[in-house]
Amino acid sequence: MSAKPSAREQHVEIPGMCFIRQPEGTRRCTLSAGHPGDHRHYYSGELRNGFRVGTSWPRRPRETQAD
């Protein structure tokens, strides 16, 4: 039998991955944690030469993975 935690977690960080949510969307950044520049989701967008071009969006102040 496992014990349940007594305090509820506010959010969980995924180590090694940025995972910031796109504003007004469900996509999350697939780049490594601490990357420079815009966020990017590589598995979305139109197909070009058989590959997805991805979606990108700018950084926002004080954003967290739990947004």
Residue pairs with C-beta under 8 A, 6 or more apart in sequence:
10 66
11 64
11 65
11 66
12 65
12 66
13 65
14 65
15 33
16 32
16 33
17 29
17 30
17 31
17 32
17 33
18 28
18 29
18 30
18 31
18 32
18 33
18 34
18 35
18 39
18 65
19 28
19 29
19 30
19 65
20 28
20 29
20 39
20 59
20 63
20 64
20 65
20 67
21 27
21 28
21 65
21 67
22 28
22 29
22 39
22 41
22 55
22 57
23 57
23 60
27 41
27 44
27 55
28 41
28 65
29 35
29 39
29 40
29 41
30 40
30 41
30 42
30 43
31 39
31 40
37 59
38 56
38 57
38 58
38 59
39 56
39 57
39 58
39 59
40 54
40 55
40 56
41 54
41 55
41 56
42 52
42 54
43 52
43 54
44 52
44 54
44 55
45 52
45 53
45 54
45 55
46 52
46 53
47 53
